[in-house]
Amino acid sequence: MDIYNLLINKDIGTDKGEISAEYVRNQIDAAKKSNAAELKLIINSRGGSVYEGFSIYNDLKDAGIKVTAYIHGFCGSIATLIASAADYVEMSETAQYMIHNASGGAQGTASEIESTAQALKQIDTIL
């Protein structure tokens, strides 16, 4: 059985060489083209962009290939949702797994700050 390794060892997002949904989609396509029977996520990430992570999660759930996650070091924040897209999750003895409520900053009028609070509550519900 061929296993295609996908290393997620940076922050999740689209800035400064972070792990993007486009990158993950390209890796899923490469795994399929190589006829891999399994996609193994090797995760050591502190998290990052919630919305990019949502997209990655959905891409992995829709991959049409068995997905296994191996938490190699730290799996935090939105990276934990990405790991949960796998059919099976395994952790090293020294790995750490951390999830928390959504956080962010708000500036502006009272209604703009209330809107940000609502968005954070919605993200918490999804997570």
Secondary structure as GFF3:
##gff-version 3
##sequence-region A 1 127
A	DSSP	beta_strand	3	8	.	.	.	ID=ss1
A	DSSP	alpha_helix	21	33	.	.	.	ID=ss2
A	DSSP	beta_strand	38	45	.	.	.	ID=ss3
A	DSSP	alpha_helix	50	61	.	.	.	ID=ss4
A	DSSP	beta_strand	66	76	.	.	.	ID=ss5
A	DSSP	alpha_helix	78	83	.	.	.	ID=ss6
A	DSSP	beta_strand	88	91	.	.	.	ID=ss7
A	DSSP	beta_strand	96	98	.	.	.	ID=ss8
A	DSSP	alpha_helix	110	126	.	.	.	ID=ss9
###
